Amino acid sequence: MNKVAVIYYSLEGHTQFVAEKISERLGCPVIRIRLKKEFSTVNTFFKFFWAGKSSVFRETPALADQSLDLEAYATIILATPVWAGNLSSPVRSFLSKHRLEKKRVFLVATNSGGSSERCFATMRTLLPTGSVAREIGFINISEETYPIHRKQLEDFCDDITT
Ligand SMILES: Cc1cc2nc3c(=O)[nH]c(=O)nc-3n(C[C@H](O)[C@H](O)[C@H](O)COP(=O)(O)O)c2cc1C
């Protein structure tokens, strides 16, 4: 199999949960996108305000210094939470730094009940044309709700390996 990596950002653990499940199923590395200054989750109002604002204004917060050698991977699974109907700003930062040329890309979004369509549409514009092989969205996914999502996630993983 071509080498695969799961790359994700997660503020509150849902996307991390999905990324880790995919990595377990595929036996591939999972890489967290880190920021120089992480968003705080201590206060709900400020969390939605700052993170939401950064998405709405298409900000690209500074990434932490991570030595990411993506050359080794032919397939990238990129996972983001939906923020204000769009991709999270840390994933926007990642995509502005890494063009993912010549990669096969699978997109994953988690949200709490809205749609992931605009998020995927934006991500496609930030990626090389035709690079996105498949997209999948999960609503309210967590350890407790995993039984509802398991089959869909496993089918998605099987698609990546065929
Ligand atoms: C700033 C912010 C904006 C959000 N906007 C939306 C939204 O527009 N639609 C939606 O369904 N969920 C929205 N959510 C909920 C998250 O998408 C959802 O809880 C997601 O699974 C969180 O992933 P995480 O736990 O990996 O951070 C938002 C959450 C935050 C923090």
The ligand as an SDF file (V2000), in Angstrom:
LIG
                    3D

 31 33  0  0  0  0  0  0  0  0999 V2000
  -15.5010   28.1720   16.8140 C   0  0  0  0  0  0  0  0  0  0  0  0
  -16.4010   27.0090   16.5390 C   0  0  0  0  0  0  0  0  0  0  0  0
  -17.3040   27.1040   15.5020 C   0  0  0  0  0  0  0  0  0  0  0  0
  -18.1380   26.0200   15.2080 C   0  0  0  0  0  0  0  0  0  0  0  0
  -19.0000   26.1110   14.1400 N   0  0  0  0  0  0  0  0  0  0  0  0
  -19.7870   25.0630   13.8280 C   0  0  0  0  0  0  0  0  0  0  0  0
  -20.6460   25.1070   12.6890 C   0  0  0  0  0  0  0  0  0  0  0  0
  -20.7070   26.0870   11.9570 O   0  0  0  0  0  0  0  0  0  0  0  0
  -21.4350   24.0350   12.4260 N   0  0  0  0  0  0  0  0  0  0  0  0
  -21.4080   22.9130   13.2190 C   0  0  0  0  0  0  0  0  0  0  0  0
  -22.1530   21.9700   12.9570 O   0  0  0  0  0  0  0  0  0  0  0  0
  -20.5810   22.8200   14.2900 N   0  0  0  0  0  0  0  0  0  0  0  0
  -19.7610   23.8560   14.6100 C   0  0  0  0  0  0  0  0  0  0  0  0
  -18.9170   23.7850   15.6800 N   0  0  0  0  0  0  0  0  0  0  0  0
  -18.8450   22.5260   16.4330 C   0  0  0  0  0  0  0  0  0  0  0  0
  -17.6490   21.6890   15.9650 C   0  0  0  0  0  0  0  0  0  0  0  0
  -17.5640   21.6390   14.5500 O   0  0  0  0  0  0  0  0  0  0  0  0
  -17.7610   20.2370   16.4460 C   0  0  0  0  0  0  0  0  0  0  0  0
  -18.0060   20.1840   17.8170 O   0  0  0  0  0  0  0  0  0  0  0  0
  -16.4880   19.4930   16.0840 C   0  0  0  0  0  0  0  0  0  0  0  0
  -16.7170   18.1070   16.1390 O   0  0  0  0  0  0  0  0  0  0  0  0
  -15.3620   19.8710   17.0480 C   0  0  0  0  0  0  0  0  0  0  0  0
  -14.2000   19.1590   16.7170 O   0  0  0  0  0  0  0  0  0  0  0  0
  -12.9980   19.0800   17.7510 P   0  0  0  0  0  0  0  0  0  0  0  0
  -13.5580   18.5000   19.0230 O   0  0  0  0  0  0  0  0  0  0  0  0
  -12.0380   18.1710   17.1050 O   0  0  0  0  0  0  0  0  0  0  0  0
  -12.4740   20.4330   17.9710 O   0  0  0  0  0  0  0  0  0  0  0  0
  -18.0820   24.8340   15.9920 C   0  0  0  0  0  0  0  0  0  0  0  0
  -17.1710   24.7650   17.0670 C   0  0  0  0  0  0  0  0  0  0  0  0
  -16.3240   25.8340   17.3260 C   0  0  0  0  0  0  0  0  0  0  0  0
  -15.3280   25.7300   18.4490 C   0  0  0  0  0  0  0  0  0  0  0  0
  1  2  1  0
  2  3  1  0
  2 30  2  0
  3  4  2  0
  4  5  1  0
  4 28  1  0
  5  6  2  0
  6  7  1  0
  6 13  1  0
  7  8  2  0
  7  9  1  0
  9 10  1  0
 10 11  2  0
 10 12  1  0
 12 13  2  0
 13 14  1  0
 14 15  1  0
 14 28  1  0
 15 16  1  0
 16 17  1  0
 16 18  1  0
 18 19  1  0
 18 20  1  0
 20 21  1  0
 20 22  1  0
 22 23  1  0
 23 24  1  0
 24 25  2  0
 24 26  1  0
 24 27  1  0
 28 29  2  0
 29 30  1  0
 30 31  1  0
M  END
$$$$
